Amino acid sequence: MKNQTVYFLAITVLFAFCSCKSTAILRASFESDAVDSPPATNLQGEPSGDVIQFNPALQPMLVVKNSTTAGEKALHFVNSPLSGDISPSDKWVSFKGINTNLAETIWFTFTASNVSPNGNVLIDVTDGHAHIIARMRIKPDGELGLASDVLDDYTDVIGNVGTGNHTIVFTCMFSDLKYNVTVFKSSGNITATDKPMIVTNPLHFSNPANPMLSFRHSGATSTNHKYVVENILISRKKPDM
C-alpha cells in the first residue's frame, strides 16, 4: 500500500489534472487504458494532442495494471530482454506534450516506484526535439544522480530514492537556464536547486517546443524489475503540493 505522503501527492497531482486545463501541457493517468494491455499512445482528455512515443519493439515491456490505490491504474515499464538489435536511442518511452513556448517556468511532475530493481532507470527532460534540459539516473540501490552534460556519468548525486513510491518534480526556469529537483518520499524529501541545464544556449531550444519526459531501462534485465508510473503532469502551473 502506498505511504500516506505519496498517496496525498498523487491525489494533488490528479486534482491538478482536473483543475488546470488551460496550463496543462501533458497529463497521463492511464485510467482509460485496458488492464494487461499497452497504453494508448494518444492520451485521453485535455490537453488535446499530448502523446506517448516508443519503438514498437518495446510494446511487450509496457503493460497497464491496476494500481495499489483502489480504482486507479498504473503503467508498468518492465526491464525485460528485447528481441533483435535495438539501439539505446530506440529504448526510450517518451511522454510528449503539446506545443508551447519556453518563456515561462514549466513543471514536470510524476509519481512512480522502482520495483525489484536490477538495472538503472534513466530519465530525460527535453524540449521534445532532442535538446536536453536535465538528465537523471536511479541506480538499483536507489542512488539518485544528475548529469551536468551529455558526457557526464550522473556524478551529481543528490540523495537516495530507495525502492518505494516517490514523486519527482523538475522545475525548469528557462530564462535562467536552471532547474530545481524535488523528490517527495516516505523516508525524507530531497531538494536540489539551481542546477544548470544541459543546453547552455537558449537559442538551441526549439520554438515552439513540445516539453517531453522520457524513461529508459539500462543495464541488467529481469521481468521482476518494473518502473511503475502512476501519473505524469507537465504544466505551466506549479502543482499543488
C-alpha positions as CSV (number, residue, x, y, z in Angstrom):
1,M,0.0,0.0,0.0
2,K,1.2,3.5,-0.8
3,N,2.6,5.5,2.1
4,Q,0.4,8.4,3.2
5,T,2.7,11.1,1.9
6,V,2.9,9.8,-1.7
7,Y,-0.8,9.0,-1.6
8,F,-1.6,12.6,-0.8
9,L,0.8,13.8,-3.5
10,A,-0.8,11.5,-6.1
11,I,-4.2,13.0,-5.2
12,T,-3.0,16.5,-5.5
13,V,-1.5,15.7,-8.9
14,L,-4.7,14.2,-10.1
15,F,-6.5,17.3,-8.8
16,A,-4.1,19.4,-10.9
17,F,-5.1,17.2,-13.9
18,C,-8.7,18.3,-13.5
19,S,-8.2,21.9,-12.4
20,C,-5.6,23.4,-14.8
21,K,-6.7,22.6,-18.3
22,S,-5.5,26.0,-19.6
23,T,-2.0,25.4,-18.3
24,A,-1.6,21.6,-18.8
25,I,0.9,20.6,-21.5
26,L,0.6,16.9,-20.9
27,R,-1.3,14.7,-18.4
28,A,-1.4,10.9,-18.1
29,S,-3.0,8.7,-15.6
30,F,-3.8,5.6,-17.7
31,E,-7.3,5.4,-16.3
32,S,-8.8,4.9,-19.8
33,D,-6.4,2.1,-20.8
34,A,-7.3,-1.6,-20.6
35,V,-5.6,-3.6,-17.9
36,D,-2.9,-6.0,-19.2
37,S,-2.5,-4.1,-22.4
38,P,0.0,-1.5,-23.6
39,P,-1.1,2.2,-23.1
40,A,-2.9,4.1,-25.8
41,T,-0.4,6.4,-27.5
42,N,-2.9,9.3,-27.8
43,L,-3.6,10.4,-24.2
44,Q,-7.2,10.9,-23.3
45,G,-8.7,14.2,-22.1
46,E,-7.3,17.7,-22.1
47,P,-5.0,18.9,-23.4
48,S,-5.6,17.6,-26.9
49,G,-2.5,16.4,-28.8
50,D,-0.3,15.1,-26.0
51,V,1.1,11.6,-26.8
52,I,3.2,8.6,-25.7
53,Q,6.0,7.7,-28.1
54,F,8.0,4.5,-28.2
55,N,9.5,2.0,-30.6
56,P,7.0,-0.8,-31.4
57,A,9.7,-3.3,-30.2
58,L,9.2,-2.0,-26.6
59,Q,5.5,-2.8,-26.6
60,P,5.9,-6.1,-24.6
61,M,7.7,-4.0,-21.9
62,L,4.7,-1.7,-21.4
63,V,1.7,-3.0,-19.5
64,V,-1.1,-1.2,-17.8
65,K,-2.1,-2.7,-14.4
66,N,-4.5,-1.8,-11.6
67,S,-2.7,0.5,-9.1
68,T,-2.2,-0.3,-5.5
69,T,-4.6,2.6,-5.0
70,A,-8.2,1.3,-5.4
71,G,-9.9,2.5,-8.6
72,E,-6.7,3.7,-10.3
73,K,-4.3,2.3,-12.9
74,A,-0.5,2.5,-13.5
75,L,1.9,1.8,-16.3
76,H,4.4,-1.0,-15.6
77,F,7.6,-0.4,-17.6
78,V,9.3,-3.8,-17.4
79,N,13.0,-4.2,-17.7
80,S,12.8,-7.4,-19.8
81,P,15.1,-8.6,-22.6
82,L,14.3,-7.4,-26.1
83,S,14.4,-9.5,-29.2
84,G,16.5,-8.1,-32.1
85,D,19.2,-5.5,-32.3
86,I,17.7,-2.2,-30.8
87,S,19.9,0.8,-30.3
88,P,19.9,2.7,-27.0
89,S,18.1,5.6,-28.6
90,D,15.2,3.4,-29.5
91,K,14.7,2.2,-25.9
92,W,13.1,5.4,-24.6
93,V,9.4,5.7,-23.7
94,S,8.5,9.4,-24.1
95,F,5.6,11.5,-22.9
96,K,5.5,14.4,-25.3
97,G,3.4,17.5,-24.6
98,I,1.6,19.9,-26.8
99,N,3.2,22.9,-28.4
100,T,4.3,25.7,-26.1
101,N,7.0,28.4,-25.8
102,L,9.7,28.2,-23.1
103,A,9.4,31.8,-21.9
104,E,7.7,30.7,-18.7
105,T,8.7,28.2,-16.0
106,I,7.5,24.6,-16.7
107,W,6.9,21.9,-14.1
108,F,7.5,18.2,-14.9
109,T,5.8,16.0,-12.2
110,F,5.4,12.3,-11.9
111,T,4.7,9.7,-9.3
112,A,6.3,6.2,-9.6
113,S,8.0,3.3,-7.8
114,N,11.1,1.2,-8.7
115,V,10.1,-2.4,-8.0
116,S,12.7,-5.1,-7.6
117,P,15.4,-3.1,-9.4
118,N,18.4,-4.8,-11.0
119,G,19.3,-2.2,-13.6
120,N,19.4,1.6,-13.9
121,V,16.4,3.8,-14.7
122,L,17.3,6.8,-16.8
123,I,15.1,9.9,-17.0
124,D,15.5,12.7,-19.6
125,V,13.7,16.1,-19.6
126,T,13.8,17.6,-23.1
127,D,12.1,20.2,-25.3
128,G,10.7,17.3,-27.4
129,H,13.2,18.0,-30.2
130,A,16.4,16.3,-28.9
131,H,17.5,19.3,-26.9
132,I,18.2,18.1,-23.3
133,I,17.2,20.1,-20.3
134,A,18.1,17.6,-17.5
135,R,19.2,14.0,-17.0
136,M,18.6,11.8,-14.0
137,R,19.6,8.2,-13.1
138,I,18.1,5.9,-10.5
139,K,20.5,3.1,-9.6
140,P,19.3,-0.3,-8.3
141,D,20.4,0.7,-4.8
142,G,18.2,3.9,-5.1
143,E,21.1,6.4,-5.6
144,L,19.8,9.4,-7.4
145,G,22.2,11.2,-9.7
146,L,22.1,14.1,-12.2
147,A,24.2,14.6,-15.2
148,S,25.9,18.0,-15.8
149,D,26.3,17.4,-19.6
150,V,25.8,14.7,-22.2
151,L,29.1,13.0,-21.3
152,D,28.8,13.1,-17.5
153,D,28.1,9.8,-15.8
154,Y,25.4,11.2,-13.4
155,T,28.1,12.2,-11.0
156,D,26.0,14.8,-9.2
157,V,24.5,12.5,-6.5
158,I,21.6,14.3,-4.7
159,G,20.3,11.5,-2.5
160,N,18.7,8.1,-2.4
161,V,15.1,7.4,-3.5
162,G,15.0,3.8,-2.3
163,T,12.6,1.4,-3.9
164,G,9.3,2.8,-2.6
165,N,6.9,5.3,-4.0
166,H,8.2,8.7,-4.9
167,T,7.0,11.9,-6.6
168,I,9.6,13.8,-8.6
169,V,9.2,17.4,-9.7
170,F,11.5,19.1,-12.1
171,T,11.0,22.9,-12.0
172,C,12.6,24.3,-15.2
173,M,13.3,28.0,-15.4
174,F,14.3,28.7,-19.0
175,S,15.1,32.4,-18.6
176,D,18.0,31.4,-16.2
177,L,18.8,28.1,-17.9
178,K,18.5,26.5,-14.4
179,Y,16.3,23.8,-12.9
180,N,15.3,22.5,-9.5
181,V,14.5,18.9,-8.5
182,T,12.3,18.0,-5.5
183,V,11.7,14.4,-4.6
184,F,8.9,13.5,-2.1
185,K,9.2,10.1,-0.4
186,S,8.3,8.5,2.9
187,S,11.9,8.5,4.3
188,G,12.6,12.2,3.9
189,N,12.4,14.5,0.9
190,I,15.3,15.5,-1.4
191,T,15.8,19.0,-2.8
192,A,18.4,20.1,-5.4
193,T,18.3,23.7,-6.6
194,D,19.8,25.9,-9.3
195,K,21.2,23.1,-11.4
196,P,22.4,24.2,-14.8
197,M,20.5,22.9,-17.8
198,I,22.4,20.7,-20.2
199,V,21.6,23.0,-23.1
200,T,23.7,26.1,-22.4
201,N,22.3,28.4,-25.2
202,P,18.6,29.2,-25.1
203,L,18.6,29.7,-28.9
204,H,19.2,25.9,-29.2
205,F,15.8,25.1,-27.9
206,S,13.0,24.6,-30.5
207,N,10.3,27.2,-30.6
208,P,7.6,26.1,-30.2
209,A,8.7,23.3,-28.0
210,N,7.0,20.1,-27.1
211,P,8.2,19.5,-23.5
212,M,8.9,15.8,-23.0
213,L,9.6,13.4,-20.2
214,S,11.3,10.1,-21.2
215,F,12.2,6.9,-19.4
216,R,14.6,4.1,-20.2
217,H,16.0,1.0,-18.6
218,S,19.7,0.5,-18.7
219,G,21.8,-2.4,-17.5
220,A,20.7,-5.8,-16.3
221,T,17.4,-7.2,-17.4
222,S,14.7,-9.1,-15.4
223,T,11.0,-9.4,-15.7
224,N,10.9,-8.7,-11.9
225,H,12.2,-5.2,-12.4
226,K,9.5,-2.7,-13.1
227,Y,9.4,1.1,-13.0
228,V,5.8,1.7,-12.2
229,V,4.5,5.1,-13.3
230,E,1.2,6.2,-11.6
231,N,0.7,9.6,-13.3
232,I,2.5,12.4,-15.1
233,L,1.8,16.1,-15.4
234,I,3.7,18.7,-17.5
235,S,2.3,22.1,-16.8
236,R,2.9,25.8,-16.9
237,K,1.3,25.9,-13.4
238,K,3.1,24.9,-10.2
239,P,1.5,21.7,-8.9
240,D,-0.3,22.0,-5.5
241,M,2.0,20.1,-3.1
